[in-house]
């Protein structure tokens, strides 16, 4: 099964990109020109969201420096242990909704200590691919268009992350064992 997953992963992204290009061309879309226009809009959006990014990074720094992350880990660790999530992955689970860069750093640290092919490394990798930087995404996207009332978006995002974490643990346990 692992060999099949490795083979599929090698071809998945290039095949997806080729599919998009071919499909766009068949539909009569000027693919390159559309790409360039989207890149131009992306730069405009990037300049508009800089204040929101700065605010988010300051908040993340305060969260980590204050010791709040260690406090949350201490409280939540016994509960997540019941579902099979290794306690070593818990800081990644907590940081992932806030910052992609910080969670990538935590993932690299887990790889260095436990190795990428360990159960912890594989679970952490799957969690990274199964979850989203919810708070970052909300602040950037809603902030760039001036939305103040996020309504149910945060709850839905956190629920989706919880489902991603549960699925990551279940899939890694099923494919790689404990």
Secondary structure by P-SEA (a helix, b strand, c coil): caaaaaaaaacaaaaaaaaaaaaaaaaccaaaaaaaaaaaaaaaaaaaaaaaaaaaaaaaaaaaaaaaaaaaaaaaaaaaaaacccccaaaaaaaccccaaaaaaaaaaaaaacccccaaaaaaaaaaaaccaaaaaaaacccccccccccaaaaaaaaaaaaaaaaaaaaaaacccc
